[in-house]
Amino acid sequence: MKVQLWSIGKEHDPYIRDGMAVFQKRLQHYVDFEVKLIPTVKQAASLSVPELKKQEAKIILDMLQPTDYLLALDEKGKMMTTVQFSDFIQQRTNAGTRQLVILIGGAFGIDQSVLQRAQMTMSLSPLTFPHQLVRLIFTEQLYRAYTVLNREKYHHQ
């Protein structure tokens, strides 16, 4: 299974880039993993929030393949423990999912049309985090999930 982390926004700040590099290197032992940054919509500041979300949705929906399994990160999504998340990864692998796309939306969230396309929504926390930090946290959690699946010593219960 290939896993892609899609995020709308700017390039990583140096501290995020360094942290991402650590976990991306570790992940290469388990899974084909890629981060795709989707540039912010042009003239986003001049658009209303609904119009901005609609334009972001069009970009995302155009990028998705019909067979992609979309996991959207959303504040109203399901919360999981690390072990539950690793079980989810195993279930997707067992189901023959070719590509798992994990989506971090824009500054105002994810348009309803994309949430309807998603097979699952997930919340990392009831707290609000900067999008760049979510990229790092989620990449670490993905690495952690694979270490759980491989019964390695990284995760402690």
Secondary structure in CASP SS format (residue, H / E / C, confidence):
PFRMAT SS
TARGET T0000
AUTHOR 0000-0000-0000
METHOD secondary structure of the structure
MODEL  1
M C 1.00
K E 1.00
V E 1.00
Q E 1.00
L E 1.00
W E 1.00
S E 1.00
I E 1.00
G C 1.00
K C 1.00
E C 1.00
H C 1.00
D C 1.00
P H 1.00
Y H 1.00
I H 1.00
R H 1.00
D H 1.00
G H 1.00
M H 1.00
A H 1.00
V H 1.00
F H 1.00
Q H 1.00
K H 1.00
R H 1.00
L H 1.00
Q C 1.00
H C 1.00
Y C 1.00
V C 1.00
D E 1.00
F E 1.00
E E 1.00
V E 1.00
K E 1.00
L E 1.00
I E 1.00
P C 1.00
T C 1.00
V C 1.00
K C 1.00
Q C 1.00
A H 1.00
A H 1.00
S H 1.00
L C 1.00
S C 1.00
V H 1.00
P H 1.00
E H 1.00
L H 1.00
K H 1.00
K H 1.00
Q H 1.00
E H 1.00
A H 1.00
K H 1.00
I H 1.00
I H 1.00
L H 1.00
D H 1.00
M H 1.00
L C 1.00
Q C 1.00
P C 1.00
T C 1.00
D C 1.00
Y E 1.00
L E 1.00
L E 1.00
A E 1.00
L E 1.00
D E 1.00
E E 1.00
K E 1.00
G E 1.00
K E 1.00
M C 1.00
M C 1.00
T C 1.00
T H 1.00
V H 1.00
Q H 1.00
F H 1.00
S H 1.00
D H 1.00
F H 1.00
I H 1.00
Q H 1.00
Q H 1.00
R H 1.00
T H 1.00
N H 1.00
A C 1.00
G C 1.00
T C 1.00
R C 1.00
Q E 1.00
L E 1.00
V E 1.00
I E 1.00
L E 1.00
I E 1.00
G C 1.00
G E 1.00
A C 1.00
F C 1.00
G E 1.00
I C 1.00
D C 1.00
Q H 1.00
S H 1.00
V H 1.00
L H 1.00
Q H 1.00
R H 1.00
A C 1.00
Q C 1.00
M E 1.00
T E 1.00
M E 1.00
S C 1.00
L C 1.00
S C 1.00
P C 1.00
L C 1.00
T C 1.00
F C 1.00
P C 1.00
H H 1.00
Q H 1.00
L H 1.00
V H 1.00
R H 1.00
L H 1.00
I H 1.00
F H 1.00
T H 1.00
E H 1.00
Q H 1.00
L H 1.00
Y H 1.00
R H 1.00
A H 1.00
Y H 1.00
T H 1.00
V H 1.00
L H 1.00
N C 1.00
R C 1.00
E C 1.00
K C 1.00
Y C 1.00
H C 1.00
H C 1.00
Q C 1.00
END
